[in-house]
Amino acid sequence: MTVRNAYRHAAALTLTVAALLPMPLVSATAATADQGATSAHLEAGDPSGEALRLLAQPPFPPTDLSLLATQAYPAGPPMQPAPPRAITVSELVRQLNTTLKLRGRRAVEEGLAVFQSQQISAIVPDLNLRAALASLASSPAAGSIQTVREGLVRRVAFAALPNPSVIAQTFTAPHGQIDIFVNQRYRYEDFRLLGVTLSHETLHQDGTFNNNEEAISATLHTAYYGQLLLEQPQLATSRTELARRLNTGLMALLNTRDDLGRQRLTHATGNVLPGTVPPLPSFGAAYLGITPGGGTATDPTSTPGNANLDFYLNAITRTRHTGAAFNTATVQFLDHHQAWATPSQRIRLAHLLKLRLPSRPGKHIPQGPVKMHPSPATDGLAWRGSGSGT
Ligand SMILES: [Zn+2]
């Protein structure tokens, strides 16, 4: 606890996310939350409101199942992780430079410092995983780097996991530390995709899990993945297994929006994975469950938050507060306050994922010609893996 409290204090001092919409987490009423969501999404870049009118239409169906996970869309081609290849220091440094320079010189300096750090190399000896962590510099997920630096993580490595379908898993270690093991299937995946995974796992810090913790962590990593694709759009179409799984989550999140086109978490106007059976009523429902009436369930339990959660949450919602927990209040906050992409950027992401957009706002979206086989009850939810792993 001493280490964790010290970390919480240190991280609180290093919060650098601009407070564009300062609002205390627990006092956001429904009315103010709605106003906040509106102002967060009526941003520059969509002066005509065209993007928002498109987003106000029902969920966009897929047109290219080779971009999506077969757990959600079994009619798609079989999934294969990135094949074995040589991974060299020089190539990773080159790609880190290319990636991070879009975020400014400080991001490049910080990312390379992480990659070359002896302290971090001892915790993350694998080159690809260390580049993954370094790729989070100056991003909403940068709190993951701080989590590792502050000594909360004993080891990050590839391994065979108890459940071979999960992407990564966090285990408690002695002295309040955690071990993060990433499925060895993904050893050769792009480090930037692996970075998204690490950003999720570093949110799990105390060995406790509940549905809220998974829903919140998945929302944050998927929002960051969306931002990453805006920087590196080619990652969307690599068609590797990890990319397809992340794409499927992003599709579900993008489709989780209300009839005003606002980004939501637990409310949508239709099946957010169009064509799957049973329908998934929201991104959040993949983790929180589905009510008998077909809505998104809630989880009344709470698990403790941490400084990384505060940092990530502030970055994705453009707010500034501390002390968030993995509970319904934080789920509801994300339902109303996601601000990680403008309406135009969300439309751009829908294009990158080759979703079928309505030709004219207001026109009904045709569901064909993609054919999908009905899947068993849990398959529509299984694109995320299961258990405490991602
Ligand atoms: Zn998780």
Residues whose N, C-alpha, C, O or C-beta is under 5 A from the ligand:
A	BS01	ZN	E214 S217 S388 G389 T390
